[in-house]
Amino acid sequence: MLRRGAVLAGIGVFLVVLLTSSVAAWVHQQGQIAALRDKVASQEADVAALRDERQRWNDPAYVEQQARQRLKFVRPGEMAYTVLDPDPKTPDTPTVAGPGAAGPKSTLPWYATVWESVRTADAPGAHR
């Protein structure tokens, strides 16, 4: 009787080992299938958005609007104005010195300034 129980237990362990790998593979495949379905749904949404955009480009009013906004086109007789610096006093606006602007004077010769610039640029943490 004990021997029969041991044989049944051995068969049970064999079946568990055999089925464990199959179940693990099935679960993994189900995860992959779900990920691929999500990817397909995302791509279908992208395709629908691109179709809508293509349809908008068939409308002459939309094309004219885009030409006005992106390319600054105007109709004959119209005047176009571009504001370069609407509020120069804002603190987040970076200032750029022109070629004739007076910057901090360096007492070093020009080649020493260039060499210092190379060393600073090559230093770790210099790239931000």
ROSE-4610 file (N, C-alpha, C; in Angstrom, 1 decimal, always signed):
// ROSE-4610
residu = [M/M/M/L/L/L/R/R/R/R/R/R/G/G/G/A/A/A/V/V/V/L/L/L/A/A/A/G/G/G/I/I/I/G/G/G/V/V/V/F/F/F/L/L/L/V/V/V/V/V/V/L/L/L/L/L/L/T/T/T/S/S/S/S/S/S/V/V/V/A/A/A/A/A/A/W/W/W/V/V/V/H/H/H/Q/Q/Q/Q/Q/Q/G/G/G/Q/Q/Q/I/I/I/A/A/A/A/A/A/L/L/L/R/R/R/D/D/D/K/K/K/V/V/V/A/A/A/S/S/S/Q/Q/Q/E/E/E/A/A/A/D/D/D/V/V/V/A/A/A/A/A/A/L/L/L/R/R/R/D/D/D/E/E/E/R/R/R/Q/Q/Q/R/R/R/W/W/W/N/N/N/D/D/D/P/P/P/A/A/A/Y/Y/Y/V/V/V/E/E/E/Q/Q/Q/Q/Q/Q/A/A/A/R/R/R/Q/Q/Q/R/R/R/L/L/L/K/K/K/F/F/F/V/V/V/R/R/R/P/P/P/G/G/G/E/E/E/M/M/M/A/A/A/Y/Y/Y/T/T/T/V/V/V/L/L/L/D/D/D/P/P/P/D/D/D/P/P/P/K/K/K/T/T/T/P/P/P/D/D/D/T/T/T/P/P/P/T/T/T/V/V/V/A/A/A/G/G/G/P/P/P/G/G/G/A/A/A/A/A/A/G/G/G/P/P/P/K/K/K/S/S/S/T/T/T/L/L/L/P/P/P/W/W/W/Y/Y/Y/A/A/A/T/T/T/V/V/V/W/W/W/E/E/E/S/S/S/V/V/V/R/R/R/T/T/T/A/A/A/D/D/D/A/A/A/P/P/P/G/G/G/A/A/A/H/H/H/R/R/R]
num = [1/1/1/2/2/2/3/3/3/4/4/4/5/5/5/6/6/6/7/7/7/8/8/8/9/9/9/10/10/10/11/11/11/12/12/12/13/13/13/14/14/14/15/15/15/16/16/16/17/17/17/18/18/18/19/19/19/20/20/20/21/21/21/22/22/22/23/23/23/24/24/24/25/25/25/26/26/26/27/27/27/28/28/28/29/29/29/30/30/30/31/31/31/32/32/32/33/33/33/34/34/34/35/35/35/36/36/36/37/37/37/38/38/38/39/39/39/40/40/40/41/41/41/42/42/42/43/43/43/44/44/44/45/45/45/46/46/46/47/47/47/48/48/48/49/49/49/50/50/50/51/51/51/52/52/52/53/53/53/54/54/54/55/55/55/56/56/56/57/57/57/58/58/58/59/59/59/60/60/60/61/61/61/62/62/62/63/63/63/64/64/64/65/65/65/66/66/66/67/67/67/68/68/68/69/69/69/70/70/70/71/71/71/72/72/72/73/73/73/74/74/74/75/75/75/76/76/76/77/77/77/78/78/78/79/79/79/80/80/80/81/81/81/82/82/82/83/83/83/84/84/84/85/85/85/86/86/86/87/87/87/88/88/88/89/89/89/90/90/90/91/91/91/92/92/92/93/93/93/94/94/94/95/95/95/96/96/96/97/97/97/98/98/98/99/99/99/100/100/100/101/101/101/102/102/102/103/103/103/104/104/104/105/105/105/106/106/106/107/107/107/108/108/108/109/109/109/110/110/110/111/111/111/112/112/112/113/113/113/114/114/114/115/115/115/116/116/116/117/117/117/118/118/118/119/119/119/120/120/120/121/121/121/122/122/122/123/123/123/124/124/124/125/125/125/126/126/126/127/127/127/128/128/128]
x = [+0.8/+0.0/+0.9/+1.9/+2.9/+3.6/+3.9/+4.5/+3.6/+2.3/+1.4/+1.2/+1.2/+1.1/+2.4/+3.5/+4.8/+4.7/+4.2/+4.1/+3.2/+2.0/+1.1/+1.6/+2.4/+3.0/+4.0/+4.8/+5.8/+5.2/+4.0/+3.3/+2.8/+2.3/+1.8/+2.9/+4.0/+5.1/+5.6/+5.6/+6.0/+5.0/+3.7/+2.7/+2.8/+3.1/+3.2/+4.4/+5.5/+6.7/+6.5/+5.8/+5.5/+4.5/+3.5/+2.6/+3.0/+3.9/+4.4/+5.1/+5.9/+6.6/+5.5/+4.6/+3.5/+2.7/+2.3/+1.5/+2.3/+3.5/+4.4/+4.5/+4.7/+4.8/+3.4/+2.3/+1.0/+0.8/+1.2/+1.0/+1.9/+3.1/+4.0/+3.4/+2.9/+2.3/+1.1/+0.3/-0.9/-0.5/+0.6/+1.2/+1.6/+2.3/+2.8/+1.6/+0.6/-0.6/-1.3/-1.4/-2.0/-1.2/+0.1/+1.0/+0.9/+0.8/+0.6/-0.7/-1.8/-3.1/-3.1/-2.4/-2.3/-1.5/-0.5/+0.3/-0.5/-1.3/-2.1/-3.2/-3.8/-4.8/-4.1/-2.9/-2.3/-2.0/-1.5/-1.2/-2.4/-3.5/-4.8/-5.3/-5.0/-5.4/-4.5/-3.2/-2.3/-2.7/-3.1/-3.6/-4.8/-5.7/-7.0/-6.6/-5.7/-5.3/-4.7/-3.8/-3.2/-4.2/-5.2/-6.2/-7.0/-7.3/-8.0/-7.2/-5.9/-5.0/-4.9/-4.8/-4.8/-6.1/-7.2/-8.5/-8.5/-7.9/-7.9/-7.1/-6.0/-5.2/-5.9/-7.0/-7.8/-8.7/-8.8/-9.6/-8.8/-9.1/-8.3/-8.2/-9.2/-9.1/-8.1/-8.0/-6.9/-5.5/-5.4/-4.1/-3.7/-4.6/-4.3/-4.0/-4.7/-4.4/-3.0/-2.6/-1.3/-0.2/-0.5/+0.5/+0.7/-0.4/-0.3/+0.5/+0.2/+0.8/+2.3/+2.5/+3.8/+4.8/+4.3/+5.2/+5.1/+4.2/+4.0/+3.6/+2.8/+2.3/+1.2/+1.0/-0.1/-0.7/-1.9/-2.6/-2.0/-2.1/-1.7/-2.5/-1.7/-2.3/-2.3/-2.1/-2.1/-0.7/-0.6/+0.7/+0.9/+2.1/+2.5/+3.4/+3.2/+4.0/+4.5/+5.8/+6.4/+7.0/+6.5/+7.1/+8.3/+9.4/+10.6/+10.8/+10.6/+10.8/+9.7/+8.6/+7.4/+7.7/+8.5/+8.7/+10.1/+11.0/+12.5/+12.8/+11.9/+12.2/+11.9/+11.4/+11.1/+12.4/+12.4/+13.6/+14.0/+13.1/+13.4/+13.9/+13.9/+14.4/+15.9/+16.6/+18.1/+18.5/+19.6/+20.2/+21.4/+21.5/+22.6/+23.4/+24.7/+25.6/+26.0/+25.9/+26.3/+27.8/+28.3/+29.7/+30.4/+29.6/+30.2/+29.9/+29.3/+28.9/+30.1/+30.1/+31.2/+30.9/+31.8/+31.6/+32.7/+32.8/+33.9/+35.2/+36.1/+37.4/+38.3/+39.1/+40.0/+41.4/+42.2/+43.6/+44.5/+43.9/+44.7/+44.8/+45.9/+46.0/+45.0/+44.7/+43.6/+43.9/+45.1/+45.4/+45.2/+45.5/+45.2/+43.7/+43.0/+41.5/+40.9/+41.5/+41.0/+41.4/+42.6/+43.0/+42.2/+41.9/+41.0/+39.6/+39.1/+37.8/+37.8/+38.9/+39.0/+39.1/+39.9/+40.0/+38.6/+37.9/+36.6/+35.6/+35.6/+34.7/+35.0/+36.2/+36.6/+36.4/+36.2/+36.0/+34.7/+34.7/+33.5/+32.5/+31.2/+30.2/+30.0/+30.9/+30.8/+29.6/+29.2/+28.1/+26.8/+25.9/+24.7/+23.5]
y = [-1.2/+0.0/+1.3/+1.2/+2.3/+2.6/+1.4/+1.5/+2.1/+1.8/+2.3/+3.8/+4.3/+5.7/+6.5/+5.9/+6.5/+6.6/+5.6/+5.7/+6.8/+6.8/+7.9/+9.3/+9.4/+10.7/+11.1/+10.1/+10.3/+10.7/+10.1/+10.5/+11.9/+12.2/+13.6/+14.6/+14.4/+15.3/+15.4/+14.3/+14.4/+15.2/+15.1/+15.9/+17.4/+17.7/+19.1/+19.7/+19.0/+19.5/+19.7/+18.7/+18.8/+19.9/+20.2/+21.2/+22.6/+22.7/+24.0/+24.8/+24.1/+24.9/+25.3/+24.4/+24.7/+25.9/+25.9/+27.0/+28.3/+28.2/+29.4/+30.0/+29.1/+29.6/+30.2/+29.6/+30.1/+31.5/+31.7/+33.0/+34.0/+33.6/+34.6/+35.0/+34.0/+34.3/+35.2/+35.0/+35.8/+37.3/+37.4/+38.8/+39.4/+38.6/+39.2/+39.5/+38.7/+39.0/+40.3/+40.5/+41.7/+42.9/+42.8/+43.9/+44.2/+43.2/+43.4/+44.0/+43.6/+44.2/+45.7/+46.1/+47.5/+48.3/+47.6/+48.3/+48.5/+47.5/+47.6/+48.7/+48.8/+49.8/+51.2/+51.3/+52.6/+53.0/+52.0/+52.3/+52.7/+52.0/+52.3/+53.7/+54.1/+55.5/+56.5/+56.2/+57.0/+57.1/+56.0/+56.0/+56.8/+56.7/+57.5/+59.0/+59.4/+60.8/+61.3/+60.4/+60.8/+61.0/+60.1/+60.2/+61.5/+61.9/+63.1/+64.3/+64.2/+65.3/+65.4/+64.3/+64.3/+64.9/+64.6/+65.1/+66.6/+67.1/+68.6/+69.3/+68.6/+69.2/+69.3/+68.6/+68.7/+69.9/+70.6/+71.8/+73.0/+73.8/+75.0/+76.0/+76.2/+77.1/+76.7/+75.4/+74.9/+75.1/+74.9/+75.1/+76.5/+77.4/+78.8/+79.2/+78.7/+79.0/+78.5/+77.3/+76.8/+77.6/+78.1/+78.9/+80.2/+80.8/+82.0/+81.8/+80.8/+80.6/+80.1/+79.1/+78.5/+79.2/+79.7/+80.3/+81.8/+82.4/+83.9/+84.4/+83.7/+84.2/+85.1/+86.1/+87.1/+87.2/+87.7/+87.9/+89.2/+89.4/+90.7/+91.9/+92.9/+94.1/+94.0/+92.9/+92.8/+93.1/+93.5/+93.8/+92.8/+92.3/+91.3/+91.9/+91.7/+92.3/+91.1/+91.2/+90.2/+90.9/+90.6/+91.2/+90.3/+90.9/+90.2/+90.1/+91.2/+91.1/+91.9/+91.3/+92.0/+92.6/+92.0/+92.5/+92.2/+93.1/+92.8/+92.8/+93.2/+93.3/+92.0/+90.9/+89.7/+89.0/+88.5/+87.9/+86.6/+85.9/+84.6/+84.7/+85.9/+86.1/+86.2/+85.3/+85.3/+86.5/+87.1/+88.2/+87.7/+88.1/+87.6/+88.8/+88.8/+89.9/+89.8/+90.9/+90.9/+91.0/+91.1/+91.1/+92.4/+93.5/+94.8/+95.0/+94.1/+94.4/+94.3/+95.1/+95.1/+94.1/+93.1/+92.0/+92.2/+91.3/+91.4/+91.3/+92.2/+92.3/+91.2/+90.5/+89.5/+90.1/+89.8/+90.3/+89.3/+88.1/+87.0/+87.3/+86.9/+87.0/+86.0/+86.3/+85.6/+84.1/+83.6/+82.2/+81.5/+82.2/+81.7/+81.6/+82.5/+82.5/+81.3/+81.0/+79.9/+78.6/+78.5/+77.3/+77.0/+78.1/+78.0/+77.5/+78.0/+77.6/+76.1/+75.6/+74.2/+73.3/+73.7/+73.0/+73.0/+74.1/+74.1/+73.2/+73.2/+72.4/+70.9/+70.6/+69.2/+68.7/+69.6/+69.2/+68.4/+67.4/+66.7/+67.6/+67.5/+68.4/+69.7/+69.9/+71.2/+71.2/+70.0/+69.9/+69.8/+70.8/+70.8/+70.5]
z = [+0.0/+0.0/+0.0/+0.8/+0.9/-0.5/-1.1/-2.4/-3.5/-3.4/-4.4/-4.1/-2.9/-2.6/-3.1/-3.0/-3.4/-4.9/-5.6/-7.1/-7.5/-6.8/-7.2/-6.9/-5.8/-5.5/-6.5/-6.9/-8.0/-9.3/-9.6/-10.9/-10.7/-9.5/-9.3/-9.4/-8.8/-8.9/-10.4/-11.1/-12.5/-13.3/-13.1/-13.8/-13.4/-12.1/-11.7/-12.4/-12.5/-13.1/-14.6/-15.2/-16.6/-17.0/-16.1/-16.4/-16.0/-15.1/-14.6/-15.7/-16.5/-17.6/-18.7/-18.9/-19.9/-19.4/-18.2/-17.6/-17.6/-17.2/-17.2/-18.7/-19.6/-21.0/-21.5/-21.1/-21.4/-20.8/-19.5/-18.9/-19.6/-19.9/-20.6/-22.0/-22.7/-24.0/-23.9/-22.8/-22.6/-22.3/-21.6/-21.4/-22.7/-23.5/-24.8/-25.7/-25.7/-26.5/-26.0/-24.7/-24.2/-24.6/-24.5/-24.9/-26.3/-27.2/-28.6/-28.9/-28.2/-28.4/-28.1/-27.0/-26.6/-27.7/-28.2/-29.2/-30.5/-30.8/-32.0/-31.8/-30.6/-30.4/-30.5/-29.9/-30.0/-31.4/-32.2/-33.6/-34.4/-34.1/-34.8/-34.4/-33.2/-32.8/-33.6/-33.7/-34.5/-35.9/-36.5/-37.9/-38.1/-37.1/-37.2/-37.1/-36.2/-36.1/-37.4/-38.0/-39.2/-40.4/-40.4/-41.4/-41.3/-40.0/-39.7/-40.2/-39.9/-40.3/-41.8/-42.5/-44.0/-44.5/-43.9/-44.3/-44.2/-43.0/-42.8/-43.9/-44.4/-45.4/-46.7/-46.9/-48.1/-48.1/-47.0/-46.9/-47.2/-48.2/-48.6/-47.5/-46.6/-45.5/-44.5/-44.3/-43.3/-43.9/-45.2/-45.8/-45.8/-46.0/-45.9/-44.5/-43.5/-42.1/-41.7/-42.2/-41.9/-42.6/-43.8/-44.5/-43.8/-43.3/-42.5/-41.2/-40.5/-39.2/-39.3/-40.1/-40.2/-41.1/-42.2/-43.2/-43.2/-42.4/-42.4/-43.7/-44.5/-45.7/-45.5/-46.4/-46.3/-47.7/-47.7/-49.0/-49.6/-50.9/-51.5/-50.9/-50.5/-49.9/-48.4/-47.8/-46.3/-45.8/-44.6/-43.9/-42.8/-42.8/-41.7/-40.8/-39.5/-38.4/-37.6/-37.2/-36.4/-35.2/-34.0/-32.8/-32.3/-32.3/-32.0/-30.5/-29.7/-28.3/-27.6/-27.3/-26.8/-25.4/-24.6/-23.2/-22.8/-23.1/-22.8/-21.3/-20.4/-19.0/-18.2/-18.9/-18.2/-17.7/-16.5/-15.9/-16.6/-17.2/-17.8/-19.2/-19.8/-21.1/-21.1/-21.8/-21.8/-22.7/-22.3/-23.0/-23.8/-25.0/-25.8/-26.2/-25.9/-26.3/-27.7/-28.4/-29.8/-30.0/-31.2/-31.4/-30.9/-30.8/-30.4/-28.9/-28.2/-26.8/-25.9/-24.9/-24.0/-22.9/-22.8/-21.9/-20.8/-19.9/-18.9/-19.5/-19.1/-19.7/-19.1/-19.9/-19.4/-19.5/-18.5/-18.5/-19.2/-19.5/-20.2/-21.7/-22.3/-23.8/-24.4/-25.7/-26.3/-26.3/-26.5/-26.6/-25.2/-24.2/-22.8/-22.6/-23.1/-22.9/-23.7/-24.9/-25.7/-25.0/-24.5/-23.8/-22.5/-21.8/-20.6/-21.0/-22.1/-22.6/-22.9/-23.6/-23.9/-22.7/-21.7/-20.4/-19.7/-19.7/-19.0/-19.7/-21.0/-21.8/-21.6/-21.4/-21.3/-19.9/-18.9/-17.5/-17.3/-16.4/-16.1/-15.5/-15.9/-15.4/-16.1/-17.1/-17.9/-18.8/-19.3/-20.2/-19.4/-19.7/-18.9/-19.8]
